[in-house]
Amino acid sequence: MSTATVTSNTTDILSGNSVKNELVGYLKELKKSCGTLSREQIAVILGQWFHPLHYFPTFLSRLISVTPDIETQTYISRILWEELGEGDPQRAHEKIYKQTMSDGGFSLSEIAEASPLTATQELIAGYETSSTNYLAGLGFMYGTEVVDLPMVSTIGELMRRSTGQRDLPWVNIHVAQEPGHVESSGETLKPSFTADEQRQVVENAERMWRLWINFFKSIGKEIRN
Protein backbone atom coordinates (compact mmCIF):
# COMPACT_ATOMS: atom_id res chain seq x y z
CA MET A 1 0.00 0.00 0.00
CA SER A 2 1.43 3.35 -1.02
CA THR A 3 1.80 5.94 1.73
CA ALA A 4 3.20 8.65 -0.54
CA THR A 5 1.08 11.76 -0.89
CA VAL A 6 -0.35 12.14 -4.39
CA THR A 7 0.08 15.37 -6.32
CA SER A 8 -2.75 14.91 -8.82
CA ASN A 9 -5.98 16.70 -7.92
CA THR A 10 -8.74 14.24 -7.00
CA THR A 11 -11.49 16.46 -8.38
CA ASP A 12 -9.62 16.73 -11.70
CA ILE A 13 -9.44 12.95 -11.92
CA LEU A 14 -13.18 12.66 -11.26
CA SER A 15 -14.30 15.51 -13.52
CA GLY A 16 -13.48 13.65 -16.71
CA ASN A 17 -14.40 10.21 -15.46
CA SER A 18 -15.94 7.98 -18.14
CA VAL A 19 -18.53 6.47 -15.77
CA LYS A 20 -19.76 9.92 -14.78
CA ASN A 21 -19.95 10.91 -18.43
CA GLU A 22 -21.96 7.76 -19.15
CA LEU A 23 -24.51 8.72 -16.49
CA VAL A 24 -24.78 12.30 -17.74
CA GLY A 25 -25.25 11.01 -21.29
CA TYR A 26 -28.00 8.67 -20.15
CA LEU A 27 -29.76 11.56 -18.40
CA LYS A 28 -29.66 13.61 -21.59
CA GLU A 29 -31.35 10.78 -23.49
CA LEU A 30 -33.97 10.39 -20.77
CA LYS A 31 -34.66 14.12 -20.87
CA LYS A 32 -35.21 13.95 -24.63
CA SER A 33 -37.83 11.23 -24.13
CA CYS A 34 -39.83 13.21 -21.55
CA GLY A 35 -42.53 14.12 -24.02
CA THR A 36 -43.25 10.49 -24.87
CA LEU A 37 -43.91 9.31 -21.30
CA SER A 38 -47.37 9.00 -19.80
CA ARG A 39 -48.40 10.41 -16.45
CA GLU A 40 -48.35 6.89 -14.97
CA GLN A 41 -44.80 6.29 -16.22
CA ILE A 42 -43.64 9.59 -14.79
CA ALA A 43 -45.26 8.74 -11.45
CA VAL A 44 -43.09 5.60 -11.30
CA ILE A 45 -39.94 7.68 -11.83
CA LEU A 46 -40.97 10.24 -9.21
CA GLY A 47 -41.80 7.51 -6.70
CA GLN A 48 -38.45 5.75 -7.12
CA TRP A 49 -36.59 9.04 -6.90
CA PHE A 50 -38.12 9.69 -3.50
CA HIS A 51 -36.12 6.84 -1.90
CA PRO A 52 -32.58 8.24 -2.41
CA LEU A 53 -33.89 11.76 -1.73
CA HIS A 54 -35.26 10.56 1.59
CA TYR A 55 -32.08 8.74 2.58
CA PHE A 56 -29.52 11.38 1.59
CA PRO A 57 -29.64 13.41 4.86
CA THR A 58 -29.14 10.18 6.80
CA PHE A 59 -26.15 9.37 4.62
CA LEU A 60 -24.63 12.78 5.30
CA SER A 61 -25.23 12.45 9.04
CA ARG A 62 -23.54 9.05 9.11
CA LEU A 63 -20.63 10.38 7.07
CA ILE A 64 -20.09 13.25 9.49
CA SER A 65 -19.90 10.73 12.34
CA VAL A 66 -16.99 8.84 10.73
CA THR A 67 -15.12 11.88 9.39
CA PRO A 68 -11.87 12.38 11.32
CA ASP A 69 -11.35 16.15 11.00
CA ILE A 70 -13.50 19.12 11.88
CA GLU A 71 -12.81 20.97 8.62
CA THR A 72 -14.32 18.21 6.51
CA GLN A 73 -17.17 17.77 8.98
CA THR A 74 -17.97 21.47 8.54
CA TYR A 75 -18.21 21.23 4.74
CA ILE A 76 -20.46 18.17 4.95
CA SER A 77 -22.57 19.87 7.61
CA ARG A 78 -23.20 22.82 5.32
CA ILE A 79 -24.76 20.49 2.74
CA LEU A 80 -26.79 18.67 5.41
CA TRP A 81 -28.06 21.95 6.89
CA GLU A 82 -29.42 23.03 3.53
CA GLU A 83 -30.87 19.59 2.76
CA LEU A 84 -32.83 19.80 6.02
CA GLY A 85 -34.16 23.31 5.44
CA GLU A 86 -31.57 25.65 6.97
CA GLY A 87 -33.28 25.47 10.35
CA ASP A 88 -36.82 25.40 8.94
CA PRO A 89 -38.19 21.85 8.51
CA GLN A 90 -40.77 23.09 6.02
CA ARG A 91 -37.89 24.04 3.69
CA ALA A 92 -36.28 20.60 3.86
CA HIS A 93 -35.76 19.18 0.38
CA GLU A 94 -37.99 16.19 1.07
CA LYS A 95 -40.85 18.44 2.18
CA ILE A 96 -40.47 20.68 -0.86
CA TYR A 97 -40.33 17.64 -3.15
CA LYS A 98 -43.57 16.25 -1.76
CA GLN A 99 -45.31 19.61 -2.03
CA THR A 100 -44.06 20.22 -5.57
CA MET A 101 -45.27 16.82 -6.73
CA SER A 102 -48.56 17.20 -4.89
CA ASP A 103 -49.12 20.59 -6.55
CA GLY A 104 -48.55 18.82 -9.86
CA GLY A 105 -51.38 16.39 -9.18
CA PHE A 106 -49.39 13.41 -7.95
CA SER A 107 -50.63 11.80 -4.74
CA LEU A 108 -48.33 11.28 -1.78
CA SER A 109 -49.03 7.56 -1.99
CA GLU A 110 -47.59 7.55 -5.53
CA ILE A 111 -44.53 9.52 -4.47
CA ALA A 112 -43.66 8.69 -0.86
CA GLU A 113 -45.10 5.19 -0.57
CA ALA A 114 -43.93 3.56 -3.82
CA SER A 115 -42.24 0.19 -3.31
CA PRO A 116 -38.56 0.44 -4.22
CA LEU A 117 -37.30 -1.53 -7.19
CA THR A 118 -34.32 -3.82 -6.65
CA ALA A 119 -31.93 -1.31 -8.24
CA THR A 120 -33.34 1.40 -5.97
CA GLN A 121 -32.71 -0.77 -2.93
CA GLU A 122 -29.17 -1.41 -4.13
CA LEU A 123 -28.60 2.32 -4.57
CA ILE A 124 -29.69 3.05 -1.00
CA ALA A 125 -27.60 0.14 0.30
CA GLY A 126 -24.60 1.63 -1.51
CA TYR A 127 -25.06 4.94 0.27
CA GLU A 128 -25.52 3.19 3.59
CA THR A 129 -22.41 1.03 3.21
CA SER A 130 -20.24 3.90 2.01
CA SER A 131 -21.16 6.04 5.00
CA THR A 132 -19.37 3.64 7.34
CA ASN A 133 -16.03 4.59 5.74
CA TYR A 134 -14.74 8.13 5.50
CA LEU A 135 -13.06 7.82 2.08
CA ALA A 136 -15.85 5.77 0.51
CA GLY A 137 -18.39 8.28 1.79
CA LEU A 138 -16.48 11.20 0.31
CA GLY A 139 -16.51 9.46 -3.06
CA PHE A 140 -20.27 8.93 -2.84
CA MET A 141 -20.94 12.48 -1.67
CA TYR A 142 -18.79 14.25 -4.28
CA GLY A 143 -20.03 11.91 -6.98
CA THR A 144 -23.61 12.76 -6.05
CA GLU A 145 -23.20 16.50 -5.97
CA VAL A 146 -21.49 16.84 -9.37
CA VAL A 147 -24.35 15.02 -11.13
CA ASP A 148 -27.21 16.18 -8.93
CA LEU A 149 -28.22 19.20 -11.02
CA PRO A 150 -28.44 17.20 -14.29
CA MET A 151 -30.57 14.61 -12.46
CA VAL A 152 -32.81 17.27 -10.90
CA SER A 153 -33.11 19.02 -14.26
CA THR A 154 -34.31 15.77 -15.83
CA ILE A 155 -36.91 15.23 -13.11
CA GLY A 156 -38.01 18.84 -13.50
CA GLU A 157 -38.49 18.41 -17.24
CA LEU A 158 -40.62 15.33 -16.59
CA MET A 159 -42.82 17.41 -14.30
CA ARG A 160 -43.13 20.28 -16.76
CA ARG A 161 -44.07 18.00 -19.66
CA SER A 162 -46.54 16.06 -17.54
CA THR A 163 -48.24 18.84 -15.60
CA GLY A 164 -47.57 22.05 -17.51
CA GLN A 165 -46.08 23.59 -14.35
CA ARG A 166 -43.33 26.08 -15.05
CA ASP A 167 -42.43 27.06 -11.50
CA LEU A 168 -41.12 24.06 -9.56
CA PRO A 169 -39.92 24.96 -6.05
CA TRP A 170 -37.99 21.70 -5.66
CA VAL A 171 -36.01 22.42 -8.83
CA ASN A 172 -35.57 26.07 -7.86
CA ILE A 173 -33.96 25.28 -4.52
CA HIS A 174 -31.46 22.97 -6.20
CA VAL A 175 -30.54 25.61 -8.76
CA ALA A 176 -29.91 28.02 -5.87
CA GLN A 177 -28.01 25.65 -3.56
CA GLU A 178 -26.26 23.13 -5.79
CA PRO A 179 -23.25 25.31 -6.71
CA GLY A 180 -22.50 25.62 -3.00
CA HIS A 181 -22.93 21.88 -2.50
CA VAL A 182 -20.45 21.15 -5.29
CA GLU A 183 -18.03 23.66 -3.79
CA SER A 184 -18.34 22.17 -0.30
CA SER A 185 -17.95 18.59 -1.49
CA GLY A 186 -14.94 19.68 -3.55
CA GLU A 187 -13.36 21.19 -0.45
CA THR A 188 -13.53 17.80 1.27
CA LEU A 189 -11.22 16.40 -1.43
CA LYS A 190 -8.53 19.06 -1.06
CA PRO A 191 -6.64 17.52 1.88
CA SER A 192 -3.58 15.50 0.92
CA PHE A 193 -4.35 11.85 0.19
CA THR A 194 -2.07 8.91 -0.23
CA ALA A 195 -2.33 7.06 -3.53
CA ASP A 196 -4.41 4.36 -1.85
CA GLU A 197 -6.73 6.89 -0.22
CA GLN A 198 -7.29 8.67 -3.51
CA ARG A 199 -7.98 5.34 -5.21
CA GLN A 200 -10.69 4.58 -2.63
CA VAL A 201 -12.37 7.94 -3.21
CA VAL A 202 -12.33 7.55 -6.99
CA GLU A 203 -13.48 3.92 -6.96
CA ASN A 204 -16.43 4.75 -4.74
CA ALA A 205 -17.48 7.73 -6.84
CA GLU A 206 -17.47 5.38 -9.84
CA ARG A 207 -19.43 2.79 -7.86
CA MET A 208 -22.04 5.40 -7.01
CA TRP A 209 -22.40 6.53 -10.63
CA ARG A 210 -22.87 2.91 -11.74
CA LEU A 211 -25.57 2.44 -9.12
CA TRP A 212 -27.38 5.53 -10.46
CA ILE A 213 -27.07 4.25 -14.04
CA ASN A 214 -28.60 0.95 -12.93
CA PHE A 215 -31.30 2.89 -11.06
CA PHE A 216 -32.41 4.77 -14.16
CA LYS A 217 -32.10 1.76 -16.46
CA SER A 218 -34.17 -0.32 -14.06
CA ILE A 219 -36.88 2.34 -14.04
CA GLY A 220 -36.76 2.42 -17.83
CA LYS A 221 -37.45 -1.31 -17.99
CA GLU A 222 -40.21 -1.01 -15.39
CA ILE A 223 -42.18 1.70 -17.16
CA ARG A 224 -41.95 0.01 -20.54
CA ASN A 225 -43.14 -3.43 -19.40
C-alpha positions as CSV (number, residue, x, y, z in Angstrom):
1,M,0.0,0.0,0.0
2,S,1.4,3.3,-1.0
3,T,1.8,5.9,1.7
4,A,3.2,8.7,-0.5
5,T,1.1,11.8,-0.9
6,V,-0.3,12.1,-4.4
7,T,0.1,15.4,-6.3
8,S,-2.8,14.9,-8.8
9,N,-6.0,16.7,-7.9
10,T,-8.7,14.2,-7.0
11,T,-11.5,16.5,-8.4
12,D,-9.6,16.7,-11.7
13,I,-9.4,12.9,-11.9
14,L,-13.2,12.7,-11.3
15,S,-14.3,15.5,-13.5
16,G,-13.5,13.7,-16.7
17,N,-14.4,10.2,-15.5
18,S,-15.9,8.0,-18.1
19,V,-18.5,6.5,-15.8
20,K,-19.8,9.9,-14.8
21,N,-19.9,10.9,-18.4
22,E,-22.0,7.8,-19.2
23,L,-24.5,8.7,-16.5
24,V,-24.8,12.3,-17.7
25,G,-25.3,11.0,-21.3
26,Y,-28.0,8.7,-20.1
27,L,-29.8,11.6,-18.4
28,K,-29.7,13.6,-21.6
29,E,-31.3,10.8,-23.5
30,L,-34.0,10.4,-20.8
31,K,-34.7,14.1,-20.9
32,K,-35.2,14.0,-24.6
33,S,-37.8,11.2,-24.1
34,C,-39.8,13.2,-21.5
35,G,-42.5,14.1,-24.0
36,T,-43.2,10.5,-24.9
37,L,-43.9,9.3,-21.3
38,S,-47.4,9.0,-19.8
39,R,-48.4,10.4,-16.4
40,E,-48.3,6.9,-15.0
41,Q,-44.8,6.3,-16.2
42,I,-43.6,9.6,-14.8
43,A,-45.3,8.7,-11.4
44,V,-43.1,5.6,-11.3
45,I,-39.9,7.7,-11.8
46,L,-41.0,10.2,-9.2
47,G,-41.8,7.5,-6.7
48,Q,-38.5,5.7,-7.1
49,W,-36.6,9.0,-6.9
50,F,-38.1,9.7,-3.5
51,H,-36.1,6.8,-1.9
52,P,-32.6,8.2,-2.4
53,L,-33.9,11.8,-1.7
54,H,-35.3,10.6,1.6
55,Y,-32.1,8.7,2.6
56,F,-29.5,11.4,1.6
57,P,-29.6,13.4,4.9
58,T,-29.1,10.2,6.8
59,F,-26.2,9.4,4.6
60,L,-24.6,12.8,5.3
61,S,-25.2,12.5,9.0
62,R,-23.5,9.1,9.1
63,L,-20.6,10.4,7.1
64,I,-20.1,13.2,9.5
65,S,-19.9,10.7,12.3
66,V,-17.0,8.8,10.7
67,T,-15.1,11.9,9.4
68,P,-11.9,12.4,11.3
69,D,-11.3,16.1,11.0
70,I,-13.5,19.1,11.9
71,E,-12.8,21.0,8.6
72,T,-14.3,18.2,6.5
73,Q,-17.2,17.8,9.0
74,T,-18.0,21.5,8.5
75,Y,-18.2,21.2,4.7
76,I,-20.5,18.2,4.9
77,S,-22.6,19.9,7.6
78,R,-23.2,22.8,5.3
79,I,-24.8,20.5,2.7
80,L,-26.8,18.7,5.4
81,W,-28.1,21.9,6.9
82,E,-29.4,23.0,3.5
83,E,-30.9,19.6,2.8
84,L,-32.8,19.8,6.0
85,G,-34.2,23.3,5.4
86,E,-31.6,25.7,7.0
87,G,-33.3,25.5,10.3
88,D,-36.8,25.4,8.9
89,P,-38.2,21.8,8.5
90,Q,-40.8,23.1,6.0
91,R,-37.9,24.0,3.7
92,A,-36.3,20.6,3.9
93,H,-35.8,19.2,0.4
94,E,-38.0,16.2,1.1
95,K,-40.9,18.4,2.2
96,I,-40.5,20.7,-0.9
97,Y,-40.3,17.6,-3.2
98,K,-43.6,16.2,-1.8
99,Q,-45.3,19.6,-2.0
100,T,-44.1,20.2,-5.6
101,M,-45.3,16.8,-6.7
102,S,-48.6,17.2,-4.9
103,D,-49.1,20.6,-6.5
104,G,-48.5,18.8,-9.9
105,G,-51.4,16.4,-9.2
106,F,-49.4,13.4,-7.9
107,S,-50.6,11.8,-4.7
108,L,-48.3,11.3,-1.8
109,S,-49.0,7.6,-2.0
110,E,-47.6,7.6,-5.5
111,I,-44.5,9.5,-4.5
112,A,-43.7,8.7,-0.9
113,E,-45.1,5.2,-0.6
114,A,-43.9,3.6,-3.8
115,S,-42.2,0.2,-3.3
116,P,-38.6,0.4,-4.2
117,L,-37.3,-1.5,-7.2
118,T,-34.3,-3.8,-6.7
119,A,-31.9,-1.3,-8.2
120,T,-33.3,1.4,-6.0
121,Q,-32.7,-0.8,-2.9
122,E,-29.2,-1.4,-4.1
123,L,-28.6,2.3,-4.6
124,I,-29.7,3.1,-1.0
125,A,-27.6,0.1,0.3
126,G,-24.6,1.6,-1.5
127,Y,-25.1,4.9,0.3
128,E,-25.5,3.2,3.6
129,T,-22.4,1.0,3.2
130,S,-20.2,3.9,2.0
131,S,-21.2,6.0,5.0
132,T,-19.4,3.6,7.3
133,N,-16.0,4.6,5.7
134,Y,-14.7,8.1,5.5
135,L,-13.1,7.8,2.1
136,A,-15.8,5.8,0.5
137,G,-18.4,8.3,1.8
138,L,-16.5,11.2,0.3
139,G,-16.5,9.5,-3.1
140,F,-20.3,8.9,-2.8
141,M,-20.9,12.5,-1.7
142,Y,-18.8,14.3,-4.3
143,G,-20.0,11.9,-7.0
144,T,-23.6,12.8,-6.1
145,E,-23.2,16.5,-6.0
146,V,-21.5,16.8,-9.4
147,V,-24.3,15.0,-11.1
148,D,-27.2,16.2,-8.9
149,L,-28.2,19.2,-11.0
150,P,-28.4,17.2,-14.3
151,M,-30.6,14.6,-12.5
152,V,-32.8,17.3,-10.9
153,S,-33.1,19.0,-14.3
154,T,-34.3,15.8,-15.8
155,I,-36.9,15.2,-13.1
156,G,-38.0,18.8,-13.5
157,E,-38.5,18.4,-17.2
158,L,-40.6,15.3,-16.6
159,M,-42.8,17.4,-14.3
160,R,-43.1,20.3,-16.8
161,R,-44.1,18.0,-19.7
162,S,-46.5,16.1,-17.5
163,T,-48.2,18.8,-15.6
164,G,-47.6,22.1,-17.5
165,Q,-46.1,23.6,-14.4
166,R,-43.3,26.1,-15.1
167,D,-42.4,27.1,-11.5
168,L,-41.1,24.1,-9.6
169,P,-39.9,25.0,-6.1
170,W,-38.0,21.7,-5.7
171,V,-36.0,22.4,-8.8
172,N,-35.6,26.1,-7.9
173,I,-34.0,25.3,-4.5
174,H,-31.5,23.0,-6.2
175,V,-30.5,25.6,-8.8
176,A,-29.9,28.0,-5.9
177,Q,-28.0,25.7,-3.6
178,E,-26.3,23.1,-5.8
179,P,-23.2,25.3,-6.7
180,G,-22.5,25.6,-3.0
181,H,-22.9,21.9,-2.5
182,V,-20.5,21.2,-5.3
183,E,-18.0,23.7,-3.8
184,S,-18.3,22.2,-0.3
185,S,-17.9,18.6,-1.5
186,G,-14.9,19.7,-3.6
187,E,-13.4,21.2,-0.5
188,T,-13.5,17.8,1.3
189,L,-11.2,16.4,-1.4
190,K,-8.5,19.1,-1.1
191,P,-6.6,17.5,1.9
192,S,-3.6,15.5,0.9
193,F,-4.3,11.9,0.2
194,T,-2.1,8.9,-0.2
195,A,-2.3,7.1,-3.5
196,D,-4.4,4.4,-1.8
197,E,-6.7,6.9,-0.2
198,Q,-7.3,8.7,-3.5
199,R,-8.0,5.3,-5.2
200,Q,-10.7,4.6,-2.6
201,V,-12.4,7.9,-3.2
202,V,-12.3,7.5,-7.0
203,E,-13.5,3.9,-7.0
204,N,-16.4,4.8,-4.7
205,A,-17.5,7.7,-6.8
206,E,-17.5,5.4,-9.8
207,R,-19.4,2.8,-7.9
208,M,-22.0,5.4,-7.0
209,W,-22.4,6.5,-10.6
210,R,-22.9,2.9,-11.7
211,L,-25.6,2.4,-9.1
212,W,-27.4,5.5,-10.5
213,I,-27.1,4.2,-14.0
214,N,-28.6,0.9,-12.9
215,F,-31.3,2.9,-11.1
216,F,-32.4,4.8,-14.2
217,K,-32.1,1.8,-16.5
218,S,-34.2,-0.3,-14.1
219,I,-36.9,2.3,-14.0
220,G,-36.8,2.4,-17.8
221,K,-37.4,-1.3,-18.0
222,E,-40.2,-1.0,-15.4
223,I,-42.2,1.7,-17.2
224,R,-41.9,0.0,-20.5
225,N,-43.1,-3.4,-19.4
